[in-house]
Structures are given as structure tokens and as C-alpha cells.
Amino acid sequence: MGLYVVSHSRFYLSRWLISLNFIQHVTGPTHNLGNTLDLVCTKDITTDLPSILQVPLSDHSCIFFNLLTHAQTNRSESNPHFFRVINNHVKSLLAYHLPDKLESLSNTSMSVNNLTDGLNSALSESLDFFAPLRTSRGTQTKSVPWFSDLTRSLKRACRKLEDRWRTCKSESSRLAWTLSFKHYKHTLSAARSSYFSNLINTNMNNHRVLFNTVARLTHSSPVLSSSFTANDFLEFFTDKISQIRNNIISQQPSSTMSSQCSVSWPTSSLSQFKPISAEALASMVATSKSTTCSLDPIPSDLLKELFPILSAPIRAIFNTSLSEGCVPLTYKSAIIKPLLKKPNSDPLVLANYRPVSTLPFLSKILERIVADQLTLHLSANNLFDNFQSGFRSCHSTETALTRVVNDLLVTADSGSASLLLILDLSSAFDTVDHCVLLHQLEHYVGIHGLALSWFQSYLSSRTQRGSFNNSLSECSTVTTGVPQGPVLGSLLFCIYMLPLGMIIAEYGIKFHFYADDTQLYIPLQPNDPSHIQNLESCVRRIKTWMSQNFLMLNTAKTDLLVIKPNNYKYFSESLCLNIDGCSISESTHIRNLGITFDPTLTFRTHIKETTRSAFFHLRNIAKINLQFSSPVLKHTFLLNTLV
């Protein structure tokens, strides 16, 4: 440990160490100014006399000593780290040998599962042959992107000079090592600064990249608990969904028709998906984010580089899947990884984790093909809910908030108050019933024939495995829910919610959706409780419909806010909604799609939160001021924070 103790306090420090039965072993100066700042203190441990050595790493000297402990370490029990060496030579070998292995996939009579298995086997076997999996039991370190051939050669030269100095112990060799180390350290720091500066300058309008970059520079990743296994996490996540579904079933009314709305059959239908062209597929693969999971036969970056060779078999798999209405089994498997909900959460509590589902790269490409054609069908036939802003072109949280805030302000300008109710659903994406979803696709959207068969295949026989600490759990079957992500699952959930908009419209209540976020708002009239009673009846109907369709309305987390004009003298007492024995009380402010609403829509609370967040990020930026161009970073970061 390092301590700075003034001269008159040394006596008390020694007495304190003695009272704790600690022995201090350092006797000489450990700083280049001649002070003893670094100590070695032991208790019930045998050590030899420390040797102090001045090195160019710091203004503090290195202290070398040996500890003799009774603890025995077994390197074979540590978690192994697996890696592959994929360089340009390996890529050229794969490009040369893969065409011969893929020749057997040109048989047009093969089923989609055989085609997929054949491609995956060819890719994985070739990768295992030319870049076999290697094992390391040392500390796992990721190669940083700014570590180039130049910095690598400088590091190698520095190590050689260090070895020479340790061998001959001459002053000239020590000086040469010192100069070499300083040059390497300066070059590495400049390369790191250049990398992040270029990253920031090229992503000035991408707030996600900016926030992640600064977070990487200023925060360490949260450490997950090693006391859990992959099976523990998977069992917890699956039990949570099973418990929610059982609660829904227990609350379902005896009548299944009381909350159904009249269906307006679509005039047009989608009975078969169109095959994708080679040009469109190449563009889609090139523009897709390179995300790799353990189910991929090769890394997605490598697949993109080899795509000219792999284009034909991949296109054959996709078009066969679309024409036969069958999704390959390997594309219906997911890897579930645990992630702490908040960085400061207790890692020893399973409830503080949320599941993150990862799918094979090519399965997401196939989903994107289907999602594009399904979106085109919905848009061309005006089948989207007019007040659904989730996952639609030209729609976003901004458009949803603009519409809701405008309506609330218009009501306030007329001298009336408004009631805003934001409904909360429990794990909505995970409790979606497959039979109900297929019914919505057929009767509300007009999906028939092979297109409907494709969705039936997509939803059936899905599996998942948990992943944690380089180990996989047992495989479990997924019987409910849709994959939550920006590809197909979110679009299917919007279709699942289509009847809900029709139900709310029957009550004449204004509403807006953003995926599973539902907000209702009504004008309030003094001495006229009919509007509130109508809203309560609507929410009861919504709750019944959700229960019948295996969604759970969480009334405990449902928020209510009353928006009043300035100097409004009515509704001075707090309002409360009663829904089947559950009370929803008025809040002083609520969070709505990332914005904090207050009763007067002045957004003062949100402005304070944004200001606090901006100062927090400025403090983080101050930590890296010496590495980057501060004015550009501050301007860009604050602009993205405010917007």
C-alpha cells in the first residue's frame, strides 16, 4: 500500500500497525524524492526482505518480495479462455477451399434444414481446420483496436531492452530501456487518443456511440457474480415468465367474448413472400450490424468478408425458407445472457438481472427480409394503428410525444385540465401467446397461405440456452413470447396489440402506443365525474382483454398525472382511479418515453434532470481532457444530451 505520513505521525502509524499485529518490512526510500511512501505490511504471513528497484514506469520505485503462504492454487481449475487466430492468411485459405465444400449445396431439391446444416457444417469445419480453437488459462485480455503493428514492434523492442538490462545490470542498458519505454508509452497514448478522436468526430450525430465511448473511458464494467451458473440464470428467467403466465390464467374471466371487438377483415392479403435478389441480399448483409453469438458457425465480420463466396448458398436457404414456409431449426435457437439492470445493483440478487437474447447472424437477416415485406404490406393497406409510433418508418418516440403533448396543451389552453394515464405491462414481449398472434396475423392483417405457414414455423419449436462465464446451460423450449429486438419480434408485437386500439376507440378516449407503452388521456370537467368513470370502464375492459390475450397489466406501476392550466382552482385534491379493487393514485411527475412530465407541462423537473446529467457527463469528459480535443467533444456531447 502507498501512504504519505508526515514526520510527527510516524510514531502513531507504527503503534497502530503494531496494535493490529502487522509487520512493516520496507526500510528504504520508495520515491524519487527520497521519501518512503510505499509499504509492505503483513500479518501471519512469512516474507523475505523486500528489494527496492527504481524503474522508468513511475516516480515510485518497484518493491519486489516473496510471500510464503499455505494456500495452493491450481491453474487447471481456473476458467479457460478460448480464442482463434484469424489473420489474412487464414482468410485467404478459407476463400480458396470453401467453394469446393459448398458445391454439394447446389442441389435444389434439398430441404431448408439440410441446406442450413450443410452450410453451417462447411463453415465451422473449415474454421476449425484453418483456425483451430485454442485455450488459454491466463487473464483474458481483448486486443485494443489502436494497438497497431508499430506499437507492437515498439513493445517487443522495449521487452528486449528490459531483458538485456536484467541480465547485465549496466547503467547504459537501464537508460536504453528507460528511453525505449517512454517512447513506446508516448506512441501508444497518441494512438489511443487518435482512435477515440476519430471515433468521436465520425459519430458527432450518433449519441449512442458517444455515450458508450465516454462510458468506456471513464467507467469500468460491472462485475457479475460468480456464485451463479448459466442454469441458475435460465431457470430464474423462465420461472419468472411461467409465474406471470400462471397469474394471468388465474385472473382470466370465465367468458372469453366479453372484451373482444368487432373485426374489420382486411381487403387484401399476403399469401407468399417474394424471393430476395442477390443484389438486395448483398446490401442487407453489408448494412447489418456485425453481431456474433456462440451459435454462429463463423464470426459475422468474417462472414461479411467471405460473402461473395457464400452468397449463393445463403440466398438459396433464404428463398427456400420463404417459398416453403419453413424456418430452419438452427435459426430458432437463442442464447440468453444476464445483464445487470443498473450498474450499482447488487450482483448477488437474481432479480437485479435482465435477460438479453442473442440470435444467429443469418437468422436476423432472414427476419429482416420478412419484416421488410410485412411492413410494406401493412403500410400499403393502411393496417397499422394510426396511433402506433413504434417501429414504423417516419415514426418515433419524438412523434408520439409531440402528438400527446400538443393535445394536452390544447386542452390546457382551453382552460380545462387533463388526466394522463400510462399503463405498465409485465414482460409483455415474453408472454405473447403464439395462437393468439397467428389469429391476429390472419384475421387482422390478412396473412394467409405460405406466409402464414412461415410464421407458424417461426413461432414453433423455439429453444434457448443460458450463457454465463464461458459455459452454456441446458436447452429449454420456448412456448410463448416473441424475440424482443429491432427486427421482426417488435413488429409482431405491434400487430398483437391491434385490437386494443379498437377497444379504446369505442370509449372515445384519446390514446397513443409505442410498442408496449400505452398512454390514455382525457379532459376533466369540474363536478362531472363521467369522464373519469368512462376511463375506469375503459381500463377495466383493457385489463380484461389483456388477461384474455395473456398480457398482464401491472396496476402497481401504472402512472397517473393530472395536467392543469396555471391558476386552475379545481381538482385541488389528489385524484385516484379504482380498477377492480386496485387504486391508481395521482403522481407529482411521471416518466413518459424518456421525458419527465409535470402537472403544468413546464418540464422543470426534466430540465433539472437533464442539467444534472449534462454536468455528470462534463465531469466524465474532464477526466479525458488531456487525451482529446475538449471543445469538440463537449459541444457534441452536450448537444446530444439536450436533444
N, C-alpha and C positions, 0 to 999 in steps of 0.2 A: 504494500500500500504506500501511497505518497502522502506525506504530511508536511505542513510548514509550521514549525513551532518556534516562537521567539525564545530568546535565551533564558528569560526568567521563568518560563513554563516547562523547561525540560525536566526539572525535578519532579513536577506533578505528573508529567506524562510517564516517567519511569515508575513512579509509585502506582499509578493507575494500571500500567501493564503488569506489574508485579502482583497487584491485588487480584487480577484476573488469571494469574498463573501463566502469563505469556512471557516468552523469552525473545528479546530483540537481538538479532545477530549482526547487523550492519555496523561497522566501526569506522568507515572512512567516508569522505565526501562522495555524493552521487550526482551532483550538479556541476556544470562547467564553471560556476562562480565559487565553487568550494564549499557549498552547503550540503548537509546531509538531509535530503528531502524524501528519500525512498527507503522504506524499512522492510525488513523481513521478520515477522513475528510468528512464532509457532507455539503450540500447546500440545503436549503429549505426542509430539512428532519428532523424530530424530533427523537432523540435517547436518551437513558439513559446513565449514566456514565459507560464507559467500565470497565470490570473487567479483570485483567491480571493474568493468571494462567500458571505456569511452568509445562510442561508435557514432557514425555520422547520421544515425536515424533521428536523433533528437538532441536537445540540450541536456537531457537527463542521460545518465550512464545506464548500461545494462548490468543487471545483477544476476549472476549465474550461481545456482546452488542445486544440490541434490536432496530430495526428500525420500526417506525410507519409511514407507507405510505398510500396513498389513493388508490393505485392500489389493486384491488381484483383479486385473482387468483382462477380459477375454475379447480380443478383437473379432473373433468369429461370431460373437453374439450381437455385434452392432448391426444396424440396418444397412444392408448393401445398397450401393448406388449403381444403377445400370446406365450405360451410355453406349453410343455408337460413334464411330469416326466416319463422317460423311464429307469427304472432300471432293475436289473437282475430278480426281482420278476415279473415285467410286462412281460419281455421276456419269462419267463417260463410259464406264464398264456397264452400268445399268442401261444406258441408252443403246449400247451395242447389242446386248444379249436379250433384252426384253422382247423385241419383236418376234423372235423365234418362240419364246414361251407363250406369247399371246396369240400365236397363229391358230391354235385349237379353238379359240373363242369366236372364230369367224363363222362357225356353224350356226345358221339362222334358226335351226329347229330346237336349239337348247332353251330350257326354261329360264326365267329370270333369276331364280335362285342358283341354278347351275352356272349361269354367266357370272353372277356376282361372286360366288365361291371360287370360280376359276380365276377371276381377276385378282381377288384378294390373296389366293394361294401363290399365284405367279409373282405378285409384288412382294409379299412377305418372305417367300423362299429366296428370291433374288437378293433382297436386302440382307437377309441372314447370311447369305453366302459371301457377298462382297463387303458387307459392313456388319460383321457379327456383333452380337450384344456382348459388351464387356462389363466386368464387375469391378467396382472399387469400394473398399470399406473405409476409405478416408473421408474427410469432411467434404461434403458436396458443395462445389462452387460453380456458379454459372459463368461462362465466358462473357465478359462485358463487350458490348459492340464497339467500343472505342479502342480496344486492345488490338492493335494492328501488327503487321509484320515488323514495322520499325520498333515499336515498343517491346515486342517480343525479343528482338535481337539485342536491344539495349539491356533488357533484363538478363539475358543469357551472358552478355559480356560482364555485367556487374557481378553476377554469381561467380564467374571465373576469377575475377579480381579478388573477391572475398575469399575464395578457396586458397588463392595464392598467398594472401596475407595471413590466413590462419596457419598456413604451412611454414612460411619463413619468418613471420612476425617482424618484418622490417618496417621502418617508418615510411620508406618510399612506396611500398606496396599498400600500406594503410592509406596514404594520401591518394594514391591512384584509385583505390576502392571508393574513398570518400567523394572524389570528383565524379567518378562514374555513376555513383548512386544519386548524387544531386542532379546530374544531367538526365538520368532515367526518370527521376521523380518529377522534374520540371516538364519533360516531354509528355509523360503520362497525364499530368494535370492539365496541360494545354490540350491534349487530345480529348480528354473528358469534357472540358469546357467547350471545345469546338463542337462536339457531338450534341450536347444539350442545347447550345445556342442555335445550331441549325434546326434541331427538333422544335424549338420554341418558335423560331422565325417562320418555319414552314407550316405551323399549326396555330397561327395567331387567331384564327376564327373558329378553332375547334377547342371548346372549353374542356371537353372530357380529357383530351390529350394533355392540355396544360395542367389541369388539376392532378392528373395521375403522375405527371413528370415532377411537379413540385413535391408531391407526397412521397415519391421515391427518394428525392434528395433530402428530405427533412424528417421522414418518419421511418421507423423500422416496421417490418411486417409483424402482425400479432402472432404470437406463438400459440399453436393449438396444443391441447392437452394430449400427452402420450399415453394416458391411462385408458383411453378408449380404443376400440378396434373398428375396422370397417363394418363388421357385422353389427356392432353396437349402434353406429350411426344409422345404418339402413333400417334396422329394426325399430329405432325410435321414430324415424320419418314415416315409415309405413304404418306403424301403430297409431301415430297421430292422425293420419288420414282415415284409417279404419274407425277410429273413435268418433271423428267428426261425422262420418257417413252413418254410423250407428245412431248417433244423436239425431241426425236428420230423419232417419227412418222412424225413430220412436216418436217424432213430433209430426209426422205426416198425418193429415186428416183422413178420415175414413172415405170421404168422397174424393175422387180424383178428377172430377169435372168442374168443380165449383170455381176454379180460378183460371180455367182455360179461356182463351179469347178466340174470336172468330178468325179463321184463316182465309186470307185472300190468295188463292192459288196463283203462282206466277204464270204469266202468259208464255214465257219462253223457257227452255230447259237446256241443260248442259249434260249431254249423254256420253261424250267421249272427249278426252283430252287430245290436243294436237301434238304430233311429234315435234321434237326440237331439232333445229338445223345445226349443222356443225359450227357455223359462224356464231349463232346465238349462244351455243353451249360454251364455246371458247371465251366469249365476252363475259359470260356469267361466272365462269371459273376464275378468270383473271381479276374480276372486281369483287370477288368474295373474300372475306377476311380469313386469313390463314389461321385457323384454329384446329389443333390436333388433340385427339384424345387417345387413350390406350387401345381403342377398338379399331383405329385406322391401321391398315397394313403398312403404310409408309407415312412419314410426316407430310402435312399438307403443302409446305413450301417445296418439298422435293416433288410432290405430285404435280404442282403447277409448272415446275421446270421441265418435267417429263411429259407434260400434257400433249404435245404434238404426237408423241408415240402412243399415248393412252387414249386419245380422243375417240377413236373408232369403237373400242370395246365399252368405254363408259357410255357413249351415245347409244350403243346397242342395248345396254342394260336399262337406261332411262326410257327409251322408246318402247322396249318390250314391256316394261312395267306399266307404261301409260296405255298401251294397246291391249294388254291382257287384264288390266285392272287388278294388278297384284304387286305388292310392295315386297322387296327382298327381306328375308328374315333378319339378316345381319344389319339392315338399316332400321330395325325396330328395337334395337338394344341401346341402352343408355348407361352412362357411368355417372353416379351420384357422388359429388364431393361436398363435404361440410365446409361451411364458411361462417365465421362469426358475424352476427348481425351488426354489432358495434365493436370497434377496436378495443374499447375498455371493458368489454363484457367478460364475465368470469368464464374462462375456458373449461372449467370443471363441471359446468351445468349444461346438459344436452339441450335444454330449451333455448339456450342462447345461440344455437347454430341454426342456419337455414340451408336447405339443400340446393345445390347448383347442378343442373343436369347438363351433361355434355354428350353430343351425338357424333357419329362418324361424319367426316367432312363431306363425303359424297352424298350421304343421306340428306344433309341440309341443302345441297344443290338440287336434289330431286324435289324436296319440299318447296324450294323457291320456284321451280318450274310450275308446279301445281298451283302455288299461291298466286303467281302472276296471272295464270289463266282464270282462276277462280275470281280474282279481283276484277279482271276485265269483264267477266260475266255479270258480277254484281253491279258494277258501275254502269255498264251498257243498259241494264234493265232496271236501274234505279231501285235496287233491292237493299241497299244499305239503309239503316235507320238514319233519318235526316239529322238526328241529334246525337250521332255516334262519331266522336272525333278520334277514336283510337285506331291506329294502323291503317289509315287511309291517306291517299295522296292529297296534298293541299290541306290536310287537317293535322292538328297537333294539340298539345296542352294549351298553347297560346290562343288558338281559335276557340277552344272550349271556354277558357277563362274570359276571353273578350266578349263572347255572347252572354255568359251568365252575369258578369259584372255590368254590362250595358243594360240588361233587363232590370237588374236590381237598382241601378242608378236612375233609370227612367221612372221606376216606381217611387223612389225617394224624391225625385224632382216634382212628382205629382202630389207630394205631401203625405204619402202613405208609407207604412212600414212593410217589411217583407220578412218571411221566415225561410231560412235556408237549411235544408236537411241533407247531410252527406251520409249515405249508407255504407256500412263496412261489411265485407264478406269474409268468411274464414276459409282460407286456402281454396279460393274459388276455382282456379285452374285445375287443381288436383282432384276435385270432387265431381267434375263433369261426367255425367252418365253417357256412355257410348251409344246406347239405344236411343236415348232422347236426342242426342246430337245427330244421329243418322236420320231421325224423323224430321228434325228441323231442316237438314240439308235437302231432304226430298220434298217436303211439303211447303216450306217457306222460301226456299231458294231455287227449287226446280232442278236438283241434281238427280239424274236417272242413269240407267244402263251401266256401262263400264266405268263411268266416272264415279257413280255411287259404289260400285264394287271396289274401286280403288280405295275409297275412304273406308269401306268396311275392312279391307285388308290392312290399311294403315292403322286402324284402331285396335285390331285383334292381334293376339299373340305377342304383345309387347313385354319386354323384360328389362330389368335394371339390376345393376350391381353397385355396391358402395365401394369407394376407393379412399384409402387413408394410409399414410406412411408407407407408400410403395407396396401396399397389399390390397387385394380385392376381396370383397365379401362373397357370400354365396349368392346365387342368382335367384331373383324373386320375380313373380309375374305381376304385371301392371294391368289391372282390370278397369280402372277409372282414370279420368283426367286426360288432359292434352298437354304436350310439351310446352312449357312456358318459355317463349323466346320470340325474336323478331321475324320468324319465318312463317310457318303455317299454323302453329298452335294458337297464336293470338288472334288470327283471322277467324279460326273456327270458334273461338270463344265469343267473338262479336256476333257470329251467326247464332250461337247458342242463346244469346241474350235478346234476339229479335222480338220474341213475343212480349217481353217485358215492356218495351216501349209502347206497344199497342195497348197493354193493360193500363199504363199510366195515362195515356191519352184519353181513355174513356172517362177519367175523372176530371179532365180539363186542367190538369196540373202541369206546369212547365217543368221540364227536366233536361238533363244532359248526361251523356255517357262518355267515359273514356276507358275503354276495355271494361274492367270490373269496378271502376269508380263511378258511382251513381249519385247524382245530386238532384234534389227536388226543391222547388221554391215557389211560394205562393204570396200574394199580397194579403196584408192583415187589415181588417176593418175594426174600429173600436165598437165594443158592445155587439159584435156579430161573430159568434163562435162557429158559424157554419163552415168557414174556410178551414179552421183547424180540425173540425170533426171530419170534413171531407178528406183532409190529408191523413188523418189517423185511419180512416177506412181504406184509403189507397195503400198505406204502408202495410196494413193487415193483409190486404189482397196480394201485395208483393211478397210478403213473408210466406203466405200460403203457396203461391206459385213457385217460389224458390224451394220450399220444402218438397213440393211435388216433383221438382226437377233437380233434386239433390244438391242444392246450394243452401248454405247456412247464413242467414242474416245475423250478424253479431250486434245486437242492440246495445251491448255494453260499450262498444267502441263507435257507435253511430253518433255523429255530432250534430248539434242544433245551434243555430245562431240567428238572432233577430237583428235585422238591419233597420235602423231608424234614421229619419232626417234630423237635422240639427234642431234643437229646442222642441223635440217631439215629447208631448206630455202624456201620451197613452202608453200602455204596456210597461209601466214602471216596475211591476213585479215580474219575477222570473217566470217564463213560460215552461210548460212541461207537457210532453206527449205521452199518452198511455197506450202501449201496444201489447195487448194480450197479457196484461199484468206487469209488463216491464215499463219502467219510466225512463224517458229520454229528456234530460234536463238541459236548460239553456246554458251555453258556454260564453265566456267573455271574449274568446277568439278561437278560431279553428283553422286547421291546416287543410288547404284545398289545392290539390295538384301542384304542390310545392310553394304555394303562396299563402301567407297568413292573413286571414280575413278578420276584421274587427267590426263592431256594431255600426260604425259610421262610415266604413269603407274609406277611411283616410290612409290606411295601410301603415300607420305609425309603427305598430309592432313589427311588421315585416321590414320596414326601413331600418329599425333598430337592429333586428337580427342580421340583415344584410350588411349593415355597417360593422357590426361585431365580427361577422365572417370576413369582411374585407380587411379589417385590422389584423385578424388572425393570419390571413394569408400574407399580408405585408410583413408580419413578423417572420413568417417562414421564408419569404423572399430575402429578408435581411440576412438570414443565415447563409445565403448563397450569393450575396452581393459581390464577393471577391472573385466569383467564378464566371459571372455572366454580365451582359450589358443590362444594368439595373433599370434604366428608364424604359426601355422597350418592354421588358418583362413586366414591370409594374403597370404600365399603361394597358397592355394587352390583358393581363390577369384581372385587373380591376374592372375593365370594360366587360369581360365575360362574367365576372361576379355580379355586376349590377344588372346585366341583361338577363 
